[in-house]
Amino acid sequence: MEGPERILLHTCCGPCAVHPHRALVEEGFRVTAFFYNPNIQPSREHRRRLDALRDFAGRVGLEVVTGGDYRPEEHLRATLDIHGDRARRCRACYDLRLGAAAEEASRRGFPAFTTTLLVSPYQLHDEVRRAGEAAAARTGGRVAFLYRDFRPGWKEGVAASREMGLYRQPYCGCLWSEVERYERPRS
């Protein structure tokens, strides 16, 4: 098929999609967003983030596919025993979500995938990269992980998402990060 190369963009929310989408389009990619985030709790927060992504996507002509029904138990199973260790917990979460993205990319015939997690200065960037590369390797070479450090565009994306009036979440999404943000005193 002639034309731009297709890429599946694992997307955590609308605001985080702004800069990576723009950067990938500028590189010549034809982008499809993939929303699979069983880490996001509670369910109303999950819905708000998906709705914000769809709002953004409608504005820029971005196709959105989802990873099926909302299943927070998948994330809880993966993180329950390690929730107190942020690095291990986040890596398990990245493995879960990027594994699903790699499988979806392979199933749909995308040559590559990447993630909006790479735009956030709050994510464990090197762990995201390792999880993406490991997920791609599990496809047996059918799909590549496209690494990009989108963080230099973080502020631009935040400003653009505010201008669009997109819902901006106050925490990572998982139950554990919500507790850390709102319930545990900071020193």
Helices and strands as residue ranges (DSSP letters): E 6-10, H 14-26, E 30-35, H 43-60, E 63-66, H 72-79, G 80-82, H 86-108, E 112-115, G 116-119, H 125-137, E 144-145, G 151-153, H 154-164, H 175-182
